[in-house]
């Protein structure tokens, strides 16, 4: 026996559009809520900041995590905000490409914003800036010396 036999001549159909729209809207609301939580978390982080600058005629938002200017603070990766195992103000700071951000108004309570990247190319992609070849070569030599010191 089939389901149609039990129901008689009438065949019932389910309108999937209602289910899909309810499911879609609940997913959208969950995603919106998650984004709101992430945004609130970022804004509560004192080392997080963002700004907009012009790239190819479009305003783009750049989000950064700075390392506190105080000596002996853990280095934070400028893009992800992850705390690295090394401390600022030590020789191991040379393992990172360090930039002092002067594009924003400085926070006089904290001093200038120090950004640490794993290499100059990462800085170029994140900030949409170009670094000269000479600076890259100098940094590579400095990083290799710090790496040799660290791996003793």
C-alpha positions in Angstrom: 0.0 0.0 0.0 1.1 3.5 -0.8 0.6 6.8 1.1 -1.8 8.0 -1.7 -4.1 5.1 -1.1 -4.6 6.0 2.5 -5.3 9.6 1.7 -7.7 8.9 -1.0 -7.5 10.9 -4.3 -6.1 14.0 -2.7 -2.3 14.3 -2.6 -1.0 16.7 0.0 2.0 18.8 -0.8 4.2 20.7 1.6 5.1 24.2 0.7 8.9 24.3 1.2 9.2 28.1 0.9 7.8 28.6 4.4 10.3 26.2 5.9 13.2 27.5 3.9 12.4 31.2 4.8 12.0 30.4 8.5 15.2 28.4 8.5 17.0 31.1 6.5 15.9 33.9 8.8 16.9 32.0 11.9 20.4 31.4 10.5 20.6 35.1 9.5 19.6 36.1 13.0 22.2 33.8 14.5 24.9 35.1 12.2 23.9 38.7 13.0 24.1 37.9 16.7 27.5 36.3 16.4 28.8 39.3 14.4 27.5 41.6 17.1 29.3 39.6 19.8 32.5 39.7 17.9 32.2 43.4 17.3 31.5 44.0 21.0 34.5 41.9 21.9 36.8 43.8 19.6 35.5 47.2 20.9 36.2 46.1 24.5 39.8 45.3 23.6 41.9 48.4 24.4 44.5 47.4 21.8 42.0 47.1 18.9 41.3 50.0 16.6 40.2 50.5 13.0 40.2 53.3 10.5 39.3 53.8 6.8 41.6 54.9 4.0 41.3 55.4 0.3 42.4 52.5 -1.9 41.8 52.6 -5.7 39.1 55.2 -5.2 37.2 53.2 -2.5 37.2 53.6 1.2 38.4 50.4 2.9 38.3 49.6 6.6 41.6 48.5 8.2 41.4 46.7 11.5 44.5 46.5 13.7 45.7 45.2 17.0 48.5 47.2 18.5 51.1 46.1 21.1 51.1 48.3 24.2 54.0 50.7 24.3 55.0 49.6 27.7 58.2 47.6 27.9 58.0 43.9 28.5 54.4 43.5 27.2 53.6 40.5 25.0 53.8 41.2 21.3 50.4 41.1 19.5 50.0 40.2 15.9 48.6 43.3 14.1 46.1 41.4 12.0 44.8 38.6 14.2 45.4 40.0 17.6 47.1 36.8 18.8 49.6 37.2 21.6 53.0 36.0 20.5 55.4 34.3 22.9 57.9 37.2 22.7 57.9 40.4 24.6 58.4 44.0 23.3 61.5 45.8 24.2 63.7 42.7 23.9 66.1 41.6 21.2 63.5 39.0 20.1 61.3 41.9 19.0 63.6 41.8 15.9 61.9 38.6 14.8 58.9 40.7 13.7 58.5 43.5 11.2 57.6 46.5 13.5 55.7 49.6 12.4 54.6 52.6 14.3 51.2 53.7 13.1 51.0 57.4 12.6 47.9 57.4 10.4 45.5 58.0 13.4 45.4 60.5 16.1 47.6 59.1 19.0 46.0 58.1 22.2 47.9 60.3 24.7 47.2 58.0 27.6 48.9 55.1 25.8 51.4 56.6 23.4 52.0 55.6 19.8 50.6 52.4 18.3 53.1 49.7 17.6 52.1 47.1 15.0 54.0 43.8 14.6 53.9 41.6 11.5 55.6 38.4 10.7 57.2 39.9 7.6 57.1 43.1 5.5 54.9 41.5 2.8 52.2 40.8 5.4 52.3 44.5 6.3 52.0 45.5 2.6 48.9 43.3 2.2 47.3 44.5 5.4 47.9 48.2 5.0 48.0 48.4 1.2 51.3 50.1 1.4 54.7 49.4 -0.3 58.0 48.9 1.5 61.2 49.6 -0.2 63.5 46.7 -1.1 66.3 48.1 1.0 64.1 48.1 4.1 63.1 44.5 3.4 66.7 43.4 3.0 67.7 45.2 6.3 64.8 43.6 8.1 65.8 40.2 6.8 69.3 40.5 8.1 68.1 41.8 11.5 65.6 39.0 11.7 68.2 36.3 10.9 70.5 37.6 13.6 67.7 37.6 16.2 66.7 34.1 15.1 70.2 32.9 15.6 70.3 34.5 19.0 66.9 32.9 19.9 67.8 29.4 18.7 71.0 29.1 20.7 
